Amino acid sequence: MSSPKIGPIKVSPLPSQVVKDDEPILVASAKAGEISAFETLVGRYESKIYRLTLNITQNREDAEDAMQEAFLKAFEHLGEFEGNSRFYTWLVRIAVNQALMKLRKRRPNVVSLDEQVDTGEELVQRDVQDWGPSPEDRYGQTELGGILSSAIAELDPPFRIVFQLRDIEELSTEETAEALKLSVPAVKSRLLRARLKLRQKLDKFFSRSENS
Amino acid sequence: MKCKTIIVELANYLDEELDPSLRAEIEQHLNKCQDCRLIVDTTKKTIQIFCNSEPAPLPEDTRRRLHEALQKRLHRVRT
């Protein structure tokens, strides 16, 4: 029996994820000292940056501090942004550094991003269930948000942070490696394990056998 | 090809970072092995669901404190 082919991931960006045409103009104006231009950029990205710092720190107070410090640092260092990447990617890197500092301060003995990991083979059970075409549609937005937040919170920091940067913020493997001071193979092994762990966690919500 | 190879190469396969011959071998395996096909498919959906999820709006108090801190610092930098 022939089976449908599984193609490569083609994720259509949501409108909010598309770089707006005016971003270079806003960045240039902010660089020239126009505060309102910078505030527009902050308004555009504040929710995403807060989700990022909250997912890394898993602590609301730390997440808020890290977000504030990230935006303030971004403004102070805007002159160093050369436009070789998206402004958002540059901002994400600053926010990751701030969030990691908070996380390490709170959990100094727990957070090591460069520990060895093995493959995720044991994370794959057999007798796998189909999820159907749009499993997320079975849940309301708030409920789905809760499911995703809990699933990512249960990952250990090295996996959580790599997944956050690579698959949520859509940094490249190389950008993720650079931001976390990891090798490319280390990012790839963590990403594989994170994706398999999250797949396993979501399976209990999305598996058709559980919901039929 | 063994199912174990599919798991080891899963991230590279989904990210299109495999050479064409290995990719073809994997696809051949996926056409025959339902478990592997479902693992690939549900892992791909996992990524899509996270990637497409919108962040919750910033809590109002958090937003107010952020903008107050920005106002204070930005105007100090400017003057």
Interface residues (C-beta under 8 A of the other chain):
Chain A: S2 S3 K5 I6 P8 I9 V11 S12 L14 S16 G33 I35 F38 E39 V42 E46 S47 K48 Y50 R51 R60 E64 M67 Q68 F71 L72 F75 E76 T119 G120 E121 V124 R126 D127 V128 Q129 D130 W131 P135 E136 Q141 L144 G145 L148 I152 F163 D167 I168 E170 T173 K188 L191 L192 R195 L196 L198 R199 L202 D203 F206
Chain B: K4 I7 V8 L10 A11 N12 L14 D15 E16 E17 E27 L30 N31 K32 Q34 D35 R37 L38 I39 V40 D41 T42 T43 K44 K45 T46 I47 Q48 I49 F50 C51 N52 S53 E54 P55 A56 P57 L58 T62 R63 R65 L66 H67 A69 L70 R73 L74 H75 V77 R78
